[in-house]
Amino acid sequence: MEKIQVYLRKEELAALREAAARSGRSVAELVREAVRKTVLKPQATGPVAI
């Protein structure tokens, strides 16, 4: 893993900290999960059932 620095508005950080406290996970884990779900999510290929 590599360390990075991210600037967030106060309300963004507050919301992130609250979500971390509710879920029992760290802020860093929530950020990593968000990156995986939004940036690294696999593109759907072929037919998709609805």
mmCIF file of the N, C-alpha and C atoms, coordinates in Angstrom:
data_MODEL
# 
_entry.id   MODEL 
# 
loop_
_atom_site.group_PDB 
_atom_site.id 
_atom_site.type_symbol 
_atom_site.label_atom_id 
_atom_site.label_alt_id 
_atom_site.label_comp_id 
_atom_site.label_asym_id 
_atom_site.label_entity_id 
_atom_site.label_seq_id 
_atom_site.pdbx_PDB_ins_code 
_atom_site.Cartn_x 
_atom_site.Cartn_y 
_atom_site.Cartn_z 
_atom_site.occupancy 
_atom_site.B_iso_or_equiv 
_atom_site.pdbx_formal_charge 
_atom_site.auth_seq_id 
_atom_site.auth_comp_id 
_atom_site.auth_asym_id 
_atom_site.auth_atom_id 
_atom_site.pdbx_PDB_model_num 
ATOM 1   N N  . MET A 1 1  ? 0.833   -1.171 0.000   1.00 0.00 ? 1  MET A N  1 
ATOM 2   C CA . MET A 1 1  ? 0.000   0.000  0.000   1.00 0.00 ? 1  MET A CA 1 
ATOM 3   C C  . MET A 1 1  ? 0.877   1.233  0.000   1.00 0.00 ? 1  MET A C  1 
ATOM 4   N N  . GLU A 1 2  ? 0.346   2.289  -0.557  1.00 0.00 ? 2  GLU A N  1 
ATOM 5   C CA . GLU A 1 2  ? 1.031   3.569  -0.543  1.00 0.00 ? 2  GLU A CA 1 
ATOM 6   C C  . GLU A 1 2  ? 0.181   4.587  0.181   1.00 0.00 ? 2  GLU A C  1 
ATOM 7   N N  . LYS A 1 3  ? 0.835   5.538  0.784   1.00 0.00 ? 3  LYS A N  1 
ATOM 8   C CA . LYS A 1 3  ? 0.137   6.584  1.524   1.00 0.00 ? 3  LYS A CA 1 
ATOM 9   C C  . LYS A 1 3  ? -0.056  7.792  0.615   1.00 0.00 ? 3  LYS A C  1 
ATOM 10  N N  . ILE A 1 4  ? -1.266  8.392  0.690   1.00 0.00 ? 4  ILE A N  1 
ATOM 11  C CA . ILE A 1 4  ? -1.547  9.612  -0.064  1.00 0.00 ? 4  ILE A CA 1 
ATOM 12  C C  . ILE A 1 4  ? -2.186  10.631 0.874   1.00 0.00 ? 4  ILE A C  1 
ATOM 13  N N  . GLN A 1 5  ? -2.268  11.852 0.393   1.00 0.00 ? 5  GLN A N  1 
ATOM 14  C CA . GLN A 1 5  ? -2.926  12.901 1.166   1.00 0.00 ? 5  GLN A CA 1 
ATOM 15  C C  . GLN A 1 5  ? -4.079  13.435 0.331   1.00 0.00 ? 5  GLN A C  1 
ATOM 16  N N  . VAL A 1 6  ? -5.247  13.589 0.967   1.00 0.00 ? 6  VAL A N  1 
ATOM 17  C CA . VAL A 1 6  ? -6.439  14.056 0.277   1.00 0.00 ? 6  VAL A CA 1 
ATOM 18  C C  . VAL A 1 6  ? -7.034  15.209 1.080   1.00 0.00 ? 6  VAL A C  1 
ATOM 19  N N  . TYR A 1 7  ? -7.421  16.263 0.394   1.00 0.00 ? 7  TYR A N  1 
ATOM 20  C CA . TYR A 1 7  ? -8.057  17.388 1.060   1.00 0.00 ? 7  TYR A CA 1 
ATOM 21  C C  . TYR A 1 7  ? -9.562  17.275 0.906   1.00 0.00 ? 7  TYR A C  1 
ATOM 22  N N  . LEU A 1 8  ? -10.287 17.335 2.023   1.00 0.00 ? 8  LEU A N  1 
ATOM 23  C CA . LEU A 1 8  ? -11.741 17.268 2.029   1.00 0.00 ? 8  LEU A CA 1 
ATOM 24  C C  . LEU A 1 8  ? -12.293 18.494 2.738   1.00 0.00 ? 8  LEU A C  1 
ATOM 25  N N  . ARG A 1 9  ? -13.503 18.890 2.340   1.00 0.00 ? 9  ARG A N  1 
ATOM 26  C CA . ARG A 1 9  ? -14.183 19.956 3.077   1.00 0.00 ? 9  ARG A CA 1 
ATOM 27  C C  . ARG A 1 9  ? -14.576 19.426 4.442   1.00 0.00 ? 9  ARG A C  1 
ATOM 28  N N  . LYS A 1 10 ? -14.767 20.341 5.401   1.00 0.00 ? 10 LYS A N  1 
ATOM 29  C CA . LYS A 1 10 ? -15.085 19.930 6.768   1.00 0.00 ? 10 LYS A CA 1 
ATOM 30  C C  . LYS A 1 10 ? -16.302 19.024 6.820   1.00 0.00 ? 10 LYS A C  1 
ATOM 31  N N  . GLU A 1 11 ? -17.340 19.360 6.055   1.00 0.00 ? 11 GLU A N  1 
ATOM 32  C CA . GLU A 1 11 ? -18.562 18.546 6.093   1.00 0.00 ? 11 GLU A CA 1 
ATOM 33  C C  . GLU A 1 11 ? -18.345 17.174 5.463   1.00 0.00 ? 11 GLU A C  1 
ATOM 34  N N  . GLU A 1 12 ? -17.470 17.079 4.474   1.00 0.00 ? 12 GLU A N  1 
ATOM 35  C CA . GLU A 1 12 ? -17.170 15.778 3.863   1.00 0.00 ? 12 GLU A CA 1 
ATOM 36  C C  . GLU A 1 12 ? -16.440 14.879 4.865   1.00 0.00 ? 12 GLU A C  1 
ATOM 37  N N  . LEU A 1 13 ? -15.454 15.452 5.541   1.00 0.00 ? 13 LEU A N  1 
ATOM 38  C CA . LEU A 1 13 ? -14.704 14.672 6.520   1.00 0.00 ? 13 LEU A CA 1 
ATOM 39  C C  . LEU A 1 13 ? -15.583 14.275 7.700   1.00 0.00 ? 13 LEU A C  1 
ATOM 40  N N  . ALA A 1 14 ? -16.438 15.182 8.140   1.00 0.00 ? 14 ALA A N  1 
ATOM 41  C CA . ALA A 1 14 ? -17.339 14.868 9.247   1.00 0.00 ? 14 ALA A CA 1 
ATOM 42  C C  . ALA A 1 14 ? -18.261 13.715 8.875   1.00 0.00 ? 14 ALA A C  1 
ATOM 43  N N  . ALA A 1 15 ? -18.820 13.750 7.672   1.00 0.00 ? 15 ALA A N  1 
ATOM 44  C CA . ALA A 1 15 ? -19.709 12.680 7.223   1.00 0.00 ? 15 ALA A CA 1 
ATOM 45  C C  . ALA A 1 15 ? -18.951 11.360 7.112   1.00 0.00 ? 15 ALA A C  1 
ATOM 46  N N  . LEU A 1 16 ? -17.738 11.421 6.626   1.00 0.00 ? 16 LEU A N  1 
ATOM 47  C CA . LEU A 1 16 ? -16.919 10.219 6.490   1.00 0.00 ? 16 LEU A CA 1 
ATOM 48  C C  . LEU A 1 16 ? -16.593 9.633  7.861   1.00 0.00 ? 16 LEU A C  1 
ATOM 49  N N  . ARG A 1 17 ? -16.254 10.486 8.808   1.00 0.00 ? 17 ARG A N  1 
ATOM 50  C CA . ARG A 1 17 ? -15.954 10.013 10.161  1.00 0.00 ? 17 ARG A CA 1 
ATOM 51  C C  . ARG A 1 17 ? -17.189 9.402  10.815  1.00 0.00 ? 17 ARG A C  1 
ATOM 52  N N  . GLU A 1 18 ? -18.349 10.006 10.603  1.00 0.00 ? 18 GLU A N  1 
ATOM 53  C CA . GLU A 1 18 ? -19.593 9.455  11.161  1.00 0.00 ? 18 GLU A CA 1 
ATOM 54  C C  . GLU A 1 18 ? -19.900 8.093  10.557  1.00 0.00 ? 18 GLU A C  1 
ATOM 55  N N  . ALA A 1 19 ? -19.723 7.973  9.245   1.00 0.00 ? 19 ALA A N  1 
ATOM 56  C CA . ALA A 1 19 ? -19.968 6.689  8.577   1.00 0.00 ? 19 ALA A CA 1 
ATOM 57  C C  . ALA A 1 19 ? -19.002 5.628  9.100   1.00 0.00 ? 19 ALA A C  1 
ATOM 58  N N  . ALA A 1 20 ? -17.763 6.010  9.320   1.00 0.00 ? 20 ALA A N  1 
ATOM 59  C CA . ALA A 1 20 ? -16.770 5.069  9.851   1.00 0.00 ? 20 ALA A CA 1 
ATOM 60  C C  . ALA A 1 20 ? -17.159 4.616  11.252  1.00 0.00 ? 20 ALA A C  1 
ATOM 61  N N  . ALA A 1 21 ? -17.589 5.552  12.082  1.00 0.00 ? 21 ALA A N  1 
ATOM 62  C CA . ALA A 1 21 ? -17.988 5.206  13.447  1.00 0.00 ? 21 ALA A CA 1 
ATOM 63  C C  . ALA A 1 21 ? -19.198 4.276  13.446  1.00 0.00 ? 21 ALA A C  1 
ATOM 64  N N  . ARG A 1 22 ? -20.174 4.566  12.583  1.00 0.00 ? 22 ARG A N  1 
ATOM 65  C CA . ARG A 1 22 ? -21.379 3.722  12.503  1.00 0.00 ? 22 ARG A CA 1 
ATOM 66  C C  . ARG A 1 22 ? -21.046 2.308  12.049  1.00 0.00 ? 22 ARG A C  1 
ATOM 67  N N  . SER A 1 23 ? -20.119 2.202  11.100  1.00 0.00 ? 23 SER A N  1 
ATOM 68  C CA . SER A 1 23 ? -19.819 0.895  10.526  1.00 0.00 ? 23 SER A CA 1 
ATOM 69  C C  . SER A 1 23 ? -18.747 0.128  11.292  1.00 0.00 ? 23 SER A C  1 
ATOM 70  N N  . GLY A 1 24 ? -18.063 0.806  12.219  1.00 0.00 ? 24 GLY A N  1 
ATOM 71  C CA . GLY A 1 24 ? -17.001 0.141  12.959  1.00 0.00 ? 24 GLY A CA 1 
ATOM 72  C C  . GLY A 1 24 ? -15.739 -0.056 12.140  1.00 0.00 ? 24 GLY A C  1 
ATOM 73  N N  . ARG A 1 25 ? -15.615 0.694  11.072  1.00 0.00 ? 25 ARG A N  1 
ATOM 74  C CA . ARG A 1 25 ? -14.429 0.596  10.216  1.00 0.00 ? 25 ARG A CA 1 
ATOM 75  C C  . ARG A 1 25 ? -13.677 1.917  10.240  1.00 0.00 ? 25 ARG A C  1 
ATOM 76  N N  . SER A 1 26 ? -12.494 1.924  9.688   1.00 0.00 ? 26 SER A N  1 
ATOM 77  C CA . SER A 1 26 ? -11.697 3.152  9.661   1.00 0.00 ? 26 SER A CA 1 
ATOM 78  C C  . SER A 1 26 ? -12.095 4.018  8.467   1.00 0.00 ? 26 SER A C  1 
ATOM 79  N N  . VAL A 1 27 ? -11.759 5.299  8.577   1.00 0.00 ? 27 VAL A N  1 
ATOM 80  C CA . VAL A 1 27 ? -11.986 6.230  7.465   1.00 0.00 ? 27 VAL A CA 1 
ATOM 81  C C  . VAL A 1 27 ? -11.218 5.733  6.237   1.00 0.00 ? 27 VAL A C  1 
ATOM 82  N N  . ALA A 1 28 ? -9.990  5.279  6.451   1.00 0.00 ? 28 ALA A N  1 
ATOM 83  C CA . ALA A 1 28 ? -9.170  4.799  5.337   1.00 0.00 ? 28 ALA A CA 1 
ATOM 84  C C  . ALA A 1 28 ? -9.839  3.626  4.618   1.00 0.00 ? 28 ALA A C  1 
ATOM 85  N N  . GLU A 1 29 ? -10.416 2.696  5.381   1.00 0.00 ? 29 GLU A N  1 
ATOM 86  C CA . GLU A 1 29 ? -11.086 1.545  4.750   1.00 0.00 ? 29 GLU A CA 1 
ATOM 87  C C  . GLU A 1 29 ? -12.277 1.997  3.925   1.00 0.00 ? 29 GLU A C  1 
ATOM 88  N N  . LEU A 1 30 ? -13.031 2.954  4.428   1.00 0.00 ? 30 LEU A N  1 
ATOM 89  C CA . LEU A 1 30 ? -14.176 3.461  3.653   1.00 0.00 ? 30 LEU A CA 1 
ATOM 90  C C  . LEU A 1 30 ? -13.722 4.128  2.362   1.00 0.00 ? 30 LEU A C  1 
ATOM 91  N N  . VAL A 1 31 ? -12.629 4.859  2.422   1.00 0.00 ? 31 VAL A N  1 
ATOM 92  C CA . VAL A 1 31 ? -12.103 5.508  1.210   1.00 0.00 ? 31 VAL A CA 1 
ATOM 93  C C  . VAL A 1 31 ? -11.635 4.454  0.212   1.00 0.00 ? 31 VAL A C  1 
ATOM 94  N N  . ARG A 1 32 ? -10.914 3.438  0.697   1.00 0.00 ? 32 ARG A N  1 
ATOM 95  C CA . ARG A 1 32 ? -10.455 2.371  -0.216  1.00 0.00 ? 32 ARG A CA 1 
ATOM 96  C C  . ARG A 1 32 ? -11.629 1.653  -0.863  1.00 0.00 ? 32 ARG A C  1 
ATOM 97  N N  . GLU A 1 33 ? -12.669 1.379  -0.062  1.00 0.00 ? 33 GLU A N  1 
ATOM 98  C CA . GLU A 1 33 ? -13.858 0.717  -0.606  1.00 0.00 ? 33 GLU A CA 1 
ATOM 99  C C  . GLU A 1 33 ? -14.540 1.581  -1.664  1.00 0.00 ? 33 GLU A C  1 
ATOM 100 N N  . ALA A 1 34 ? -14.631 2.875  -1.404  1.00 0.00 ? 34 ALA A N  1 
ATOM 101 C CA . ALA A 1 34 ? -15.254 3.790  -2.367  1.00 0.00 ? 34 ALA A CA 1 
ATOM 102 C C  . ALA A 1 34 ? -14.475 3.808  -3.679  1.00 0.00 ? 34 ALA A C  1 
ATOM 103 N N  . VAL A 1 35 ? -13.154 3.794  -3.600  1.00 0.00 ? 35 VAL A N  1 
ATOM 104 C CA . VAL A 1 35 ? -12.332 3.768  -4.814  1.00 0.00 ? 35 VAL A CA 1 
ATOM 105 C C  . VAL A 1 35 ? -12.575 2.471  -5.575  1.00 0.00 ? 35 VAL A C  1 
ATOM 106 N N  . ARG A 1 36 ? -12.597 1.353  -4.850  1.00 0.00 ? 36 ARG A N  1 
ATOM 107 C CA . ARG A 1 36 ? -12.840 0.069  -5.520  1.00 0.00 ? 36 ARG A CA 1 
ATOM 108 C C  . ARG A 1 36 ? -14.200 0.047  -6.210  1.00 0.00 ? 36 ARG A C  1 
ATOM 109 N N  . LYS A 1 37 ? -15.224 0.564  -5.535  1.00 0.00 ? 37 LYS A N  1 
ATOM 110 C CA . LYS A 1 37 ? -16.583 0.502  -6.081  1.00 0.00 ? 37 LYS A CA 1 
ATOM 111 C C  . LYS A 1 37 ? -16.823 1.487  -7.219  1.00 0.00 ? 37 LYS A C  1 
ATOM 112 N N  . THR A 1 38 ? -16.157 2.629  -7.201  1.00 0.00 ? 38 THR A N  1 
ATOM 113 C CA . THR A 1 38 ? -16.434 3.644  -8.218  1.00 0.00 ? 38 THR A CA 1 
ATOM 114 C C  . THR A 1 38 ? -15.407 3.696  -9.332  1.00 0.00 ? 38 THR A C  1 
ATOM 115 N N  . VAL A 1 39 ? -14.161 3.506  -9.005  1.00 0.00 ? 39 VAL A N  1 
ATOM 116 C CA . VAL A 1 39 ? -13.111 3.640  -10.017 1.00 0.00 ? 39 VAL A CA 1 
ATOM 117 C C  . VAL A 1 39 ? -12.702 2.290  -10.589 1.00 0.00 ? 39 VAL A C  1 
ATOM 118 N N  . LEU A 1 40 ? -12.608 1.299  -9.740  1.00 0.00 ? 40 LEU A N  1 
ATOM 119 C CA . LEU A 1 40 ? -12.111 -0.008 -10.176 1.00 0.00 ? 40 LEU A CA 1 
ATOM 120 C C  . LEU A 1 40 ? -13.206 -1.007 -10.498 1.00 0.00 ? 40 LEU A C  1 
ATOM 121 N N  . LYS A 1 41 ? -14.483 -0.589 -10.425 1.00 0.00 ? 41 LYS A N  1 
ATOM 122 C CA . LYS A 1 41 ? -15.561 -1.542 -10.664 1.00 0.00 ? 41 LYS A CA 1 
ATOM 123 C C  . LYS A 1 41 ? -15.468 -2.088 -12.086 1.00 0.00 ? 41 LYS A C  1 
ATOM 124 N N  . PRO A 1 42 ? -15.669 -3.383 -12.224 1.00 0.00 ? 42 PRO A N  1 
ATOM 125 C CA . PRO A 1 42 ? -15.595 -3.972 -13.574 1.00 0.00 ? 42 PRO A CA 1 
ATOM 126 C C  . PRO A 1 42 ? -16.752 -3.495 -14.442 1.00 0.00 ? 42 PRO A C  1 
ATOM 127 N N  . GLN A 1 43 ? -16.444 -3.240 -15.675 1.00 0.00 ? 43 GLN A N  1 
ATOM 128 C CA . GLN A 1 43 ? -17.468 -2.847 -16.639 1.00 0.00 ? 43 GLN A CA 1 
ATOM 129 C C  . GLN A 1 43 ? -18.287 -4.067 -17.024 1.00 0.00 ? 43 GLN A C  1 
ATOM 130 N N  . ALA A 1 44 ? -19.594 -3.887 -17.090 1.00 0.00 ? 44 ALA A N  1 
ATOM 131 C CA . ALA A 1 44 ? -20.474 -4.984 -17.494 1.00 0.00 ? 44 ALA A CA 1 
ATOM 132 C C  . ALA A 1 44 ? -20.233 -5.288 -18.969 1.00 0.00 ? 44 ALA A C  1 
ATOM 133 N N  . THR A 1 45 ? -20.094 -6.557 -19.280 1.00 0.00 ? 45 THR A N  1 
ATOM 134 C CA . THR A 1 45 ? -19.934 -6.979 -20.668 1.00 0.00 ? 45 THR A CA 1 
ATOM 135 C C  . THR A 1 45 ? -20.983 -8.035 -20.958 1.00 0.00 ? 45 THR A C  1 
ATOM 136 N N  . GLY A 1 46 ? -21.545 -7.956 -22.126 1.00 0.00 ? 46 GLY A N  1 
ATOM 137 C CA . GLY A 1 46 ? -22.561 -8.922 -22.508 1.00 0.00 ? 46 GLY A CA 1 
ATOM 138 C C  . GLY A 1 46 ? -23.902 -8.617 -21.883 1.00 0.00 ? 46 GLY A C  1 
ATOM 139 N N  . PRO A 1 47 ? -24.841 -9.547 -21.989 1.00 0.00 ? 47 PRO A N  1 
ATOM 140 C CA . PRO A 1 47 ? -26.178 -9.346 -21.454 1.00 0.00 ? 47 PRO A CA 1 
ATOM 141 C C  . PRO A 1 47 ? -26.168 -9.231 -19.925 1.00 0.00 ? 47 PRO A C  1 
ATOM 142 N N  . VAL A 1 48 ? -27.032 -8.371 -19.431 1.00 0.00 ? 48 VAL A N  1 
ATOM 143 C CA . VAL A 1 48 ? -27.139 -8.188 -17.985 1.00 0.00 ? 48 VAL A CA 1 
ATOM 144 C C  . VAL A 1 48 ? -28.601 -8.391 -17.600 1.00 0.00 ? 48 VAL A C  1 
ATOM 145 N N  . ALA A 1 49 ? -28.834 -9.273 -16.645 1.00 0.00 ? 49 ALA A N  1 
ATOM 146 C CA . ALA A 1 49 ? -30.211 -9.520 -16.183 1.00 0.00 ? 49 ALA A CA 1 
ATOM 147 C C  . ALA A 1 49 ? -30.662 -8.394 -15.278 1.00 0.00 ? 49 ALA A C  1 
ATOM 148 N N  . ILE A 1 50 ? -31.897 -8.010 -15.407 1.00 0.00 ? 50 ILE A N  1 
ATOM 149 C CA . ILE A 1 50 ? -32.449 -6.932 -14.566 1.00 0.00 ? 50 ILE A CA 1 
ATOM 150 C C  . ILE A 1 50 ? -33.472 -7.515 -13.618 1.00 0.00 ? 50 ILE A C  1 
# 
